[in-house]
Amino acid sequence: MTRSILAGLTEFALTALVIVLVILAVLVPVALSQPDPFEVLRLFVLGPFGTIRHMGNILEAATPAMMTGLAATIIFRAGMFNLGVEGSFFLGGLAAAATAVLLPLTGFVATPAAILVGALVGSLACIVPGYLRVRFGASEMVNSLVLNFAFLFAGVYFLNYVLRDPNAGALMSYKLPADFTLDRLLQGTRLHTGVIIAFVACILGGIWLYGTRSGLNVRIVGSSPGFASHLGLASSKLLMQAQVAGGLIAGMAGAIEVLGLYSRFSWTALPGLGWTGITVAILARENPFLVIPAALFLAYLQVGGDMLARNLDVPSEIVGLVTAAILLAVTAAAIFRHPAFLRLIRDIKGQERGA
């Protein structure tokens, strides 16, 4: 366990160095094009730490990224490139809102019940592609991408015909009862108690992955399926356990996001935070402990970029350019060497030869 963590920290430090160089390469020319280049750099680099409100914004943005990053990490560690985390996040938020609107729950059981239902329903978006892979050998990457949009359209239909408030003036649910909302932690911010759940989940996920036998078995199946078979491990069962765990966490993340920040459910498109979690997992090199700083870093970039767009004559697209350059530099090598990606390439080549 210690050796794995140290190796992860070393790789993470190298990743951080690459990120710093990329930021300088992209941001310095932008700063030089402005009347006060040092103000651009100061606002982007130090601005997010300037006030309690801004630091609360970082934690707020990092909360769903930590949860979805953990979900993707567990799935990727099992050697599967399941992209259903996005769909699970959407379904989890929808199911939590439906629980709040449709079920007559009150008191301390209301919020946990909504989060539980969100986790269970949301997990379907990861479980279905995982089962198709284990049972029929179908590509979980392709299936999860397609099913994400299938679940989106089904969810929008449910929102429109079951949860929609006809007096709201837009496609959104009835207001969520106060008993189902998460408590605020910092006055003047939208930071809620979900951030505590996110931190605890990542720590427990790291302990499970690196400190338990079942976590070790999942890592063996993901990194060396042949060796797992030689050891007599139940690979199919372990793969499905990883899909279930990842789906539950991603669904829980969607439920926490809705109950913590929204008074109504109004998502009519995939929110994109599942994709952010996949990015976080790759930045963290699929290490649950490193998911926390990776999510915080991406949230820090987002807040810094928003401050540039609001306070200076810097287009908001610049922030996207900085983020895209970082992701391209850091994640490309990790994706191309991932066992699931290599397996997909082999399958494509095999189909081409067969044709």
Secondary structure by P-SEA (a helix, b strand, c coil): caaaaaaaaaaaaaaaaaaaaaaaacaaaaaaacccaaaaaaaaaccccccaaaaaaaaaaaaaaaaaaaaaaaaaaacccccaaaaaaaaaaaaaaaaaccccccccaaaaaaaaaaaaaaaaaaaaaaaaaaaccccaaaaaaaaaaaaaaaaaaaaaccccccccccccccccccccbbbbccccccccaaaaaaaaaaaaaaaaacccaaaaaaaaaaccaaaaaaaccaaaaaaaaaaaaaaaaaaaaaaaaaaccccccccccccaaaaaaaaaaaaacccccaaaaaaaaaaaaaaaaaaaaacccccaaaaaaaaaaaaaaccaaaaaacaaaaaaaaaaaaaaaac
